[in-house]
Amino acid sequence: MPVERSESRRASRKSTVNDEDVEVKRARGEISCAECRRSPVDPVFVGDAPPSVQTPVCRTGDETSRFRFVLADTEQLHRKISEMSERIRQLEDSIALFQAGVSNERHPLLRDDLLTIKFGPEVRRTVDEEHTRETLAQSIDALGTLTVGDHGETKYYGRMGASESLFLASTRVNIPLDADSDSDDRDDISLPNELKNLDLTFPLAIVEDGYDSIMDQLEDQLPPQPRAWALCEAYIAHITWWHRPMKRDEIIDDILIPIYNSVKDESSRGRAGYRPSSPESRRCPHRLAVLFLVLATGALVDLTLPPCSPEAEKYYRLGRAALSLRSILDSPEIETVEAVALMAGYHSVCTRRYSVESAWTLASTAMKLAQSIGLHRDSRQWELSEKSVQRRRNMFWEMFMFETLHCIALGRPPSMTLSQIDCEFPCDDEEEVAENGDTMQGYSHFKLTFFKDIYFPIAEAMLSAKAPSYATVLDLDRRIRQMTLPPVKLYLRPDDDDYNNPALCMKSYMLSHFRSLS
């Protein structure tokens, strides 16, 4: 018996020593536990620290027991996850019901990426892939349309471009006027060869010799003064309700009359021996270009002439030739900006010969030229005459509106933003006083206000590279609907005295059209 107790005691002591050695070796990582040997993967570590300082799951102590329990009883773990997912779903439903009672917007905690937390990794992966595809589709849609021709010719139409602009991608510019004819009657316009060549090289022509001779030829192409006056009146009556870079007094008093008086004086003195006595009196080709382009647009909208008549195209080409006599890029004058703006208007109206794209290009060029002479800054600070201040203000804002309209039509960004502009509006020369004593703003002033406060913010938001949020769209829509129209007749009746006045009819139409278009 004593021997057996001694052997039992030694065996127990030996077992205790062996167990202590195993635990020490296991703690040191020299041997692995049964859990590690059972697992087909590397030992699991707890925490985000590097492996050298992480705590292994199989270390001794109470934490080992808890982690082993979690890893071993996966069925209970899945059951717990299912219960928590159901609880999350209930809480989300409660938040959604509460949010619906106080707002129309989604609660921040109910974003799509947060709603997938309660699902397993397989479901979340599928949802994330679908969200990625939707985001990619939206990004592709936001890019717009890019067309590339067989020889690399490229055109871009923004995602906000008007639907009719997409047809331009597959159409040819300068199509024949008559679908039944095989040739364009522009070739029938008779001009001196020197002027034809000058017209074709716009805007990169460089004239070093024969300046006065070319000016003489251009002036010889002017129509009789009564016809010129009639075309100017047609321009004022039938196009200024839409595009008015120059007012009536500027066209008649500063352009038409001085040029015809100058031509008469030269004729009376004899052109062969006449030369201006000073640089200030030297004939300005860009001022002559302004007159030709006013005549061209006047002939274009003359209701007694066919659409896109040869007479209109003739004066347009003469205007381009006059512009080519002096570089439009170096030291431009205000007449230079006016002429390019008038060219843009001509291209926009003469759609049988030109396109909205060319009108947009010329409008953007005019805006850059306007910046080069400081039209975007208010001119009063330079102590110019009141007439010059009003002329520059009207010129800038008319070009601003024209370019914005074409930018939205083609889905292309404008040349500048409102933060870069401090030019004030011109005086409202159409302002009237109603019978009740209230002041009524004129049509042009309302158009300026609408474009600055509503139309341009729409262009700025919708033409940006990043699509606007729904909240931004709602805000823009609210601005449009809250804009009140001035108290004028919007719809004329056949018994009204002004029913047959085309200019008044178009103004009435445009007042309502601006809101509908926006």
C-alpha positions as CSV (number, residue, x, y, z in Angstrom):
1,M,0.0,0.0,0.0
2,P,2.7,2.5,0.8
3,V,4.4,1.7,-2.4
4,E,1.2,2.2,-4.4
5,R,0.6,5.6,-2.8
6,S,4.2,6.7,-3.5
7,E,3.9,5.7,-7.2
8,S,0.5,7.4,-7.4
9,R,1.9,10.5,-5.9
10,R,4.9,10.5,-8.3
11,A,2.6,10.0,-11.3
12,S,0.3,12.8,-10.2
13,R,3.3,15.1,-9.7
14,K,4.7,14.1,-13.1
15,S,1.3,14.8,-14.7
16,T,1.1,18.2,-13.1
17,V,4.6,19.1,-14.3
18,N,3.9,17.9,-17.8
19,D,0.7,19.9,-17.9
20,E,2.5,23.0,-16.7
21,D,5.2,22.5,-19.3
22,V,2.6,22.1,-22.1
23,E,0.8,25.3,-21.0
24,V,4.0,27.2,-20.9
25,K,5.1,26.0,-24.3
26,R,1.6,26.7,-25.7
27,A,1.7,30.2,-24.3
28,R,5.1,30.7,-26.0
29,G,3.7,29.5,-29.3
30,E,6.1,26.5,-29.4
31,I,3.1,24.0,-29.7
32,S,-0.4,24.5,-30.9
33,C,-3.6,23.7,-29.1
34,A,-6.3,21.3,-30.3
35,E,-8.3,24.2,-31.7
36,C,-5.4,25.3,-33.9
37,R,-4.6,21.8,-35.0
38,R,-8.3,21.3,-35.9
39,S,-8.5,24.5,-37.9
40,P,-7.3,24.3,-41.6
41,V,-6.2,28.0,-41.5
42,D,-3.6,29.9,-39.8
43,P,-4.0,30.7,-36.1
44,V,-6.5,33.5,-35.5
45,F,-5.4,36.7,-33.9
46,V,-7.5,39.2,-32.1
47,G,-7.2,43.0,-32.7
48,D,-5.8,45.3,-35.4
49,A,-2.2,45.3,-34.1
50,P,0.6,43.7,-36.0
51,P,1.0,39.9,-35.5
52,S,4.0,40.4,-33.2
53,V,1.9,42.2,-30.6
54,Q,-1.6,40.6,-31.3
55,T,-3.3,38.2,-28.9
56,P,-3.9,34.7,-30.3
57,V,-7.2,33.0,-29.8
58,C,-5.6,29.9,-28.4
59,R,-3.8,31.6,-25.5
60,T,-4.5,30.5,-22.0
61,G,-7.1,32.3,-19.8
62,D,-10.8,33.2,-19.8
63,E,-10.6,35.0,-23.2
64,T,-9.4,31.7,-24.8
65,S,-12.5,30.0,-23.6
66,R,-14.8,32.7,-24.9
67,F,-13.2,32.8,-28.4
68,R,-13.2,29.0,-28.6
69,F,-16.9,29.0,-27.7
70,V,-17.6,31.5,-30.5
71,L,-15.6,29.6,-33.1
72,A,-16.9,26.3,-32.1
73,D,-20.6,27.0,-31.9
74,T,-21.2,28.6,-35.4
75,E,-24.9,27.6,-35.3
76,Q,-25.6,29.7,-32.3
77,L,-23.6,32.6,-33.9
78,H,-25.7,32.5,-37.1
79,R,-28.9,32.4,-35.0
80,K,-27.8,35.4,-33.1
81,I,-27.0,37.3,-36.4
82,S,-30.4,36.4,-37.7
83,E,-32.0,37.8,-34.6
84,M,-30.0,41.0,-34.8
85,S,-30.8,41.4,-38.5
86,E,-34.5,41.2,-37.8
87,R,-34.2,43.7,-35.0
88,I,-32.3,46.1,-37.4
89,R,-35.1,45.7,-39.9
90,Q,-37.7,46.6,-37.4
91,L,-35.8,49.7,-36.3
92,E,-35.4,50.8,-40.0
93,D,-39.1,50.4,-40.6
94,S,-39.9,52.5,-37.5
95,I,-37.5,55.2,-38.7
96,A,-39.0,55.2,-42.2
97,L,-42.5,55.6,-40.8
98,F,-41.5,58.4,-38.5
99,Q,-39.5,60.2,-41.3
100,A,-42.5,59.9,-43.7
101,G,-44.6,61.9,-41.2
102,V,-42.2,64.8,-41.0
103,S,-40.4,65.1,-44.3
104,N,-40.5,63.9,-47.9
105,E,-36.7,63.2,-47.9
106,R,-35.1,60.0,-46.9
107,H,-33.6,59.7,-43.4
108,P,-29.7,59.8,-43.4
109,L,-29.7,56.4,-41.6
110,L,-31.6,54.8,-44.4
111,R,-29.0,55.2,-47.2
112,D,-28.7,52.3,-49.6
113,D,-25.2,51.4,-48.3
114,L,-26.4,51.3,-44.7
115,L,-29.5,49.2,-45.5
116,T,-27.3,46.3,-46.6
117,I,-25.6,46.0,-43.2
118,K,-28.2,43.5,-41.9
119,F,-27.6,41.1,-44.8
120,G,-24.9,38.5,-45.2
121,P,-21.7,39.1,-47.2
122,E,-23.1,37.3,-50.3
123,V,-26.2,39.5,-50.4
124,R,-24.2,42.7,-49.7
125,R,-21.8,41.9,-52.5
126,T,-24.7,41.6,-54.9
127,V,-26.3,44.8,-53.7
128,D,-22.9,46.6,-54.0
129,E,-22.4,45.4,-57.5
130,E,-25.9,46.6,-58.5
131,H,-25.2,50.0,-56.9
132,T,-21.9,50.2,-58.8
133,R,-23.6,49.4,-62.1
134,E,-26.3,52.1,-61.4
135,T,-23.6,54.7,-60.5
136,L,-21.6,53.8,-63.6
137,A,-24.8,54.1,-65.8
138,Q,-25.5,57.5,-64.3
139,S,-21.9,58.6,-64.9
140,I,-22.1,57.5,-68.5
141,D,-25.4,59.3,-69.0
142,A,-23.9,62.5,-67.4
143,L,-21.1,62.6,-70.0
144,G,-23.3,63.5,-72.9
145,T,-22.8,62.4,-76.5
146,L,-19.5,62.4,-78.5
147,T,-19.6,61.7,-82.2
148,V,-16.4,60.9,-84.1
149,G,-16.4,60.9,-87.9
150,D,-14.4,58.7,-90.3
151,H,-11.6,61.3,-90.5
152,G,-11.5,62.1,-86.8
153,E,-14.0,65.1,-86.9
154,T,-15.5,65.2,-83.5
155,K,-18.6,66.9,-82.0
156,Y,-19.7,66.9,-78.4
157,Y,-23.3,67.4,-77.1
158,G,-23.8,67.7,-73.4
159,R,-26.3,65.6,-71.4
160,M,-28.5,68.7,-71.1
161,G,-28.4,69.5,-74.8
162,A,-31.8,70.0,-76.4
163,S,-33.1,66.9,-78.2
164,E,-33.1,68.7,-81.6
165,S,-29.4,69.3,-81.3
166,L,-28.7,65.6,-81.5
167,F,-29.9,65.6,-85.1
168,L,-27.0,67.8,-85.9
169,A,-24.6,64.9,-85.3
170,S,-25.6,63.2,-88.5
171,T,-26.4,66.3,-90.7
172,R,-24.2,68.3,-93.0
173,V,-23.7,72.0,-92.7
174,N,-24.5,74.3,-95.6
175,I,-27.2,72.1,-97.1
176,P,-28.9,73.3,-100.3
177,L,-31.7,75.9,-99.8
178,D,-34.1,74.0,-102.0
179,A,-34.4,70.2,-101.5
180,D,-35.2,69.9,-105.2
181,S,-32.2,71.8,-106.3
182,D,-28.7,70.3,-106.8
183,S,-26.7,73.4,-106.1
184,D,-26.5,76.2,-103.5
185,D,-27.3,79.6,-105.0
186,R,-24.7,81.2,-102.7
187,D,-22.3,80.7,-105.6
188,D,-24.4,83.0,-107.7
189,I,-23.6,86.0,-105.5
190,S,-21.5,88.4,-107.5
191,L,-18.6,89.9,-105.6
192,P,-15.2,91.1,-106.7
193,N,-12.6,88.3,-106.5
194,E,-10.5,90.2,-104.0
195,L,-13.4,90.4,-101.6
196,K,-14.4,86.8,-102.1
197,N,-10.9,85.6,-101.2
198,L,-10.9,87.9,-98.2
199,D,-14.2,86.5,-97.0
200,L,-13.0,83.0,-97.2
201,T,-9.9,83.7,-95.0
202,F,-11.9,85.1,-92.1
203,P,-10.9,85.4,-89.3
204,L,-7.2,84.8,-90.0
205,A,-6.7,87.1,-93.0
206,I,-3.7,89.5,-92.9
207,V,-4.0,92.5,-95.2
208,E,-0.7,94.4,-95.6
209,D,-1.2,96.1,-99.0
210,G,-4.2,97.6,-100.7
211,Y,-6.1,98.6,-97.6
212,D,-7.7,101.7,-99.1
213,S,-8.4,99.9,-102.3
214,I,-10.3,97.2,-100.5
215,M,-12.2,99.7,-98.4
216,D,-13.3,101.5,-101.6
217,Q,-14.6,98.2,-103.1
218,L,-16.5,97.4,-99.9
219,E,-18.1,100.8,-99.8
220,D,-19.1,100.5,-103.5
221,Q,-21.1,97.4,-102.5
222,L,-23.3,99.4,-100.1
223,P,-27.0,99.7,-101.2
224,P,-28.6,103.0,-101.8
225,Q,-29.2,104.8,-98.5
226,P,-33.1,104.4,-98.7
227,R,-32.7,100.6,-99.1
228,A,-30.1,100.5,-96.2
229,W,-32.5,102.5,-94.0
230,A,-35.3,100.1,-94.8
231,L,-33.2,97.0,-94.0
232,C,-32.1,98.6,-90.7
233,E,-35.8,99.2,-89.8
234,A,-36.5,95.6,-90.7
235,Y,-33.7,94.5,-88.4
236,I,-35.0,96.7,-85.5
237,A,-38.6,95.5,-85.9
238,H,-38.2,91.8,-86.5
239,I,-35.1,90.6,-84.6
240,T,-34.4,92.9,-81.7
241,W,-37.1,91.2,-79.6
242,W,-34.7,88.2,-79.6
243,H,-31.2,89.6,-80.0
244,R,-30.4,93.3,-79.6
245,P,-26.7,93.9,-79.2
246,M,-27.3,97.4,-80.6
247,K,-30.1,99.8,-80.0
248,R,-31.8,101.9,-82.6
249,D,-30.0,105.1,-81.9
250,E,-26.6,103.3,-82.1
251,I,-27.4,101.8,-85.4
252,I,-28.8,104.9,-87.1
253,D,-26.8,107.7,-85.4
254,D,-23.4,106.0,-84.9
255,I,-23.2,103.6,-87.8
256,L,-25.6,104.2,-90.7
257,I,-25.5,108.0,-91.0
258,P,-21.8,108.5,-90.4
259,I,-20.7,105.8,-92.9
260,Y,-23.0,107.2,-95.7
261,N,-21.9,110.7,-95.0
262,S,-18.3,109.6,-95.2
263,V,-18.9,107.8,-98.5
264,K,-20.5,111.0,-99.9
265,D,-17.6,113.2,-98.8
266,E,-15.1,110.8,-100.4
267,S,-17.1,110.8,-103.6
268,S,-17.3,114.6,-103.7
269,R,-13.6,114.9,-103.2
270,G,-12.6,112.1,-105.6
271,R,-11.3,108.9,-104.1
272,A,-8.2,108.8,-106.2
273,G,-6.7,111.8,-104.4
274,Y,-8.5,111.5,-101.0
275,R,-6.7,110.2,-97.9
276,P,-7.8,110.8,-94.3
277,S,-5.9,113.6,-92.7
278,S,-5.5,112.0,-89.3
279,P,-5.6,108.5,-87.8
280,E,-8.8,109.3,-86.0
281,S,-10.6,110.0,-89.3
282,R,-9.3,106.8,-90.9
283,R,-12.1,104.6,-92.1
284,C,-12.8,101.8,-89.7
285,P,-13.4,98.4,-91.4
286,H,-15.0,96.8,-88.4
287,R,-17.6,99.6,-88.2
288,L,-18.4,99.0,-91.8
289,A,-18.6,95.3,-91.0
290,V,-21.3,96.1,-88.3
291,L,-23.3,98.0,-90.9
292,F,-23.1,95.1,-93.5
293,L,-24.1,92.6,-90.8
294,V,-27.1,94.7,-89.7
295,L,-28.1,94.9,-93.4
296,A,-27.6,91.1,-93.8
297,T,-29.8,90.3,-90.7
298,G,-32.4,92.9,-91.8
299,A,-32.6,91.2,-95.2
300,L,-32.8,87.8,-93.5
301,V,-35.9,88.8,-91.5
302,D,-37.4,91.1,-94.2
303,L,-40.9,89.6,-94.7
304,T,-41.0,90.8,-98.3
305,L,-38.0,88.6,-99.2
306,P,-37.7,84.8,-99.4
307,P,-36.0,83.0,-96.5
308,C,-32.2,83.1,-96.5
309,S,-32.3,85.3,-99.6
310,P,-29.2,85.9,-101.7
311,E,-29.3,89.6,-100.7
312,A,-28.9,88.7,-97.1
313,E,-26.0,86.3,-97.8
314,K,-24.2,88.9,-100.0
315,Y,-24.2,91.5,-97.2
316,Y,-23.1,88.8,-94.7
317,R,-20.1,88.0,-96.9
318,L,-19.2,91.6,-97.2
319,G,-19.3,92.0,-93.5
320,R,-16.9,89.1,-93.1
321,A,-14.6,90.6,-95.6
322,A,-14.7,93.9,-93.8
323,L,-13.9,92.2,-90.5
324,S,-10.9,90.5,-92.2
325,L,-9.2,93.8,-93.0
326,R,-8.1,94.1,-89.4
327,S,-7.3,91.3,-86.9
328,I,-10.2,90.6,-84.5
329,L,-7.9,89.0,-82.0
330,D,-5.4,91.8,-81.4
331,S,-6.6,95.1,-79.8
332,P,-10.3,94.7,-80.7
333,E,-12.7,97.6,-80.6
334,I,-16.3,97.6,-79.4
335,E,-17.3,97.5,-83.1
336,T,-15.4,94.3,-83.4
337,V,-17.4,92.7,-80.6
338,E,-20.6,94.0,-82.1
339,A,-19.8,92.6,-85.5
340,V,-19.0,89.1,-84.2
341,A,-22.1,89.1,-82.1
342,L,-24.2,90.1,-85.1
343,M,-22.5,87.2,-87.1
344,A,-23.6,84.8,-84.3
345,G,-27.2,86.1,-84.6
346,Y,-27.1,85.7,-88.3
347,H,-25.9,82.1,-88.1
348,S,-28.6,81.3,-85.5
349,V,-31.4,82.6,-87.7
350,C,-30.1,81.5,-91.1
351,T,-30.5,77.8,-90.3
352,R,-30.6,76.7,-93.9
353,R,-27.1,77.8,-94.5
354,Y,-25.5,77.6,-91.0
355,S,-26.0,75.8,-87.7
356,V,-26.6,76.3,-84.0
357,E,-23.1,75.1,-83.5
358,S,-21.5,77.8,-85.5
359,A,-23.7,80.4,-83.8
360,W,-22.5,79.1,-80.4
361,T,-18.9,79.2,-81.5
362,L,-19.2,82.8,-82.7
363,A,-21.2,83.8,-79.5
364,S,-18.4,82.3,-77.3
365,T,-15.8,84.2,-79.4
366,A,-17.7,87.4,-78.9
367,M,-17.8,86.8,-75.2
368,K,-14.0,86.4,-75.1
369,L,-13.5,89.6,-77.1
370,A,-15.9,91.3,-74.7
371,Q,-13.7,90.2,-71.8
372,S,-10.6,91.6,-73.6
373,I,-12.1,95.1,-73.6
374,G,-13.6,94.8,-70.1
375,L,-17.3,94.7,-70.9
376,H,-17.9,92.3,-68.0
377,R,-16.8,95.0,-65.5
378,D,-19.1,98.0,-65.0
379,S,-17.9,100.8,-67.2
380,R,-19.0,103.6,-64.9
381,Q,-15.9,103.1,-62.7
382,W,-13.7,104.3,-65.6
383,E,-15.7,107.6,-65.8
384,L,-16.8,107.0,-69.4
385,S,-19.6,109.0,-70.9
386,E,-23.1,108.0,-70.0
387,K,-23.8,107.0,-73.6
388,S,-20.7,104.7,-73.7
389,V,-21.6,103.2,-70.3
390,Q,-25.1,102.3,-71.5
391,R,-23.9,101.0,-74.8
392,R,-21.3,98.7,-73.2
393,R,-23.8,97.4,-70.6
394,N,-26.4,96.6,-73.2
395,M,-23.8,95.0,-75.4
396,F,-22.5,92.7,-72.7
397,W,-25.8,91.4,-71.3
398,E,-27.2,90.8,-74.8
399,M,-24.2,88.6,-75.6
400,F,-24.5,86.9,-72.2
401,M,-28.1,85.9,-72.8
402,F,-27.4,84.8,-76.4
403,E,-24.5,82.6,-75.4
404,T,-26.4,81.1,-72.4
405,L,-29.3,80.2,-74.6
406,H,-27.1,78.3,-77.1
407,C,-25.0,76.7,-74.4
408,I,-28.2,75.0,-73.0
409,A,-29.3,74.1,-76.5
410,L,-26.0,72.2,-77.1
411,G,-25.2,71.2,-73.5
412,R,-21.9,73.0,-73.4
413,P,-20.6,75.3,-70.6
414,P,-20.7,79.1,-70.9
415,S,-17.6,81.3,-71.1
416,M,-17.8,82.8,-67.7
417,T,-19.8,82.8,-64.4
418,L,-21.7,85.4,-62.6
419,S,-19.1,85.7,-59.9
420,Q,-16.8,87.2,-62.5
421,I,-19.3,89.9,-63.6
422,D,-20.1,93.2,-61.9
423,C,-21.5,94.9,-65.0
424,E,-24.9,96.5,-64.2
425,F,-28.0,96.3,-66.3
426,P,-28.6,99.1,-68.8
427,C,-31.3,101.6,-68.2
428,D,-34.8,100.3,-68.9
429,D,-35.8,102.5,-71.9
430,E,-39.1,100.6,-72.3
431,E,-40.3,101.3,-68.8
432,E,-43.9,102.5,-68.6
433,V,-46.3,103.8,-65.9
434,A,-49.6,102.0,-65.7
435,E,-53.0,103.7,-65.3
436,N,-52.9,103.0,-61.5
437,G,-49.5,104.6,-61.2
438,D,-47.5,101.4,-60.9
439,T,-44.2,101.2,-62.7
440,M,-44.0,98.5,-65.3
441,Q,-40.6,97.2,-66.4
442,G,-40.0,96.8,-70.1
443,Y,-39.7,93.5,-72.0
444,S,-35.9,93.7,-72.4
445,H,-35.3,94.4,-68.7
446,F,-37.5,91.5,-67.7
447,K,-35.6,89.3,-70.1
448,L,-32.3,90.3,-68.5
449,T,-33.6,89.7,-65.0
450,F,-34.9,86.3,-66.0
451,F,-31.7,85.1,-67.6
452,K,-29.5,86.4,-64.7
453,D,-31.6,85.1,-61.8
454,I,-33.1,81.9,-63.3
455,Y,-31.8,80.8,-66.7
456,F,-28.1,81.1,-66.1
457,P,-28.2,79.3,-62.7
458,I,-30.0,76.5,-64.5
459,A,-27.2,76.4,-67.1
460,E,-24.6,76.5,-64.4
461,A,-26.1,73.6,-62.5
462,M,-27.1,71.4,-65.4
463,L,-24.0,71.9,-67.5
464,S,-21.5,71.1,-64.7
465,A,-19.5,67.9,-64.9
466,K,-21.3,66.5,-61.8
467,A,-25.0,66.0,-62.1
468,P,-27.0,68.2,-59.8
469,S,-28.7,66.8,-56.7
470,Y,-32.5,66.4,-56.6
471,A,-32.7,69.2,-54.0
472,T,-30.9,71.5,-56.5
473,V,-33.4,70.6,-59.2
474,L,-36.3,71.3,-56.9
475,D,-34.8,74.7,-55.9
476,L,-34.4,75.7,-59.6
477,D,-38.0,74.6,-60.3
478,R,-39.2,76.6,-57.4
479,R,-37.5,79.7,-58.7
480,I,-39.1,79.3,-62.1
481,R,-42.6,78.9,-60.7
482,Q,-42.2,81.8,-58.4
483,M,-41.1,84.2,-61.1
484,T,-43.9,86.6,-61.8
485,L,-44.4,88.0,-65.3
486,P,-44.6,91.7,-65.9
487,P,-48.1,93.1,-66.4
488,V,-48.3,93.1,-70.2
489,K,-50.6,91.4,-72.7
490,L,-49.4,87.9,-73.2
491,Y,-52.0,86.8,-75.7
492,L,-53.3,89.2,-78.3
493,R,-56.8,88.9,-79.7
494,P,-57.8,89.5,-83.3
495,D,-59.7,92.6,-82.4
496,D,-56.7,94.2,-80.7
497,D,-55.1,97.2,-82.4
498,D,-51.6,95.6,-82.2
499,Y,-52.7,92.1,-83.3
500,N,-50.8,92.5,-86.7
501,N,-47.7,93.9,-85.0
502,P,-45.1,91.0,-85.5
503,A,-42.7,92.5,-82.9
504,L,-45.3,92.8,-80.2
505,C,-46.6,89.3,-81.0
506,M,-43.2,87.8,-80.6
507,K,-42.5,89.7,-77.4
508,S,-45.7,88.4,-75.9
509,Y,-44.8,84.9,-77.0
510,M,-41.3,85.0,-75.7
511,L,-42.4,86.2,-72.2
512,S,-44.3,82.9,-71.7
513,H,-41.8,80.9,-73.7
514,F,-38.9,81.7,-71.4
515,R,-40.7,80.0,-68.4
516,S,-41.8,77.0,-70.5
517,L,-38.4,76.5,-71.9
518,S,-36.8,76.6,-68.5
